[in-house]
């Protein structure tokens, strides 16, 4: 697989997992559901928690992979900034 294609796939997965993690994190915000008039029985909180946890793990893995993919570029930027 071409490097550019792998970077694009990693970036897309990173974006999607971040959006899912943020949205489920907002839904899980303490007190938000009761403020909006929902109860925990009306909302599939176990599913939301699983989505939040797994998307967070996927986001961390993709972020690490992203850093590895751009290691040389990051090294050049840090070197030029510090110098």
SULVENTA-V733019 format. One record per helix or strand. SS is the DSSP state (a for helix, b for strand). FROM is the first residue (numbers start at 1). LEN is the number of residues. Records with the same first field share a line. If there is no record, write none. Layout:
BEGIN
SS=FROM-LEN + FROM-LEN
END
This chain:
BEGIN
a=3-25 + 32-4 + 45-25 + 71-12
END
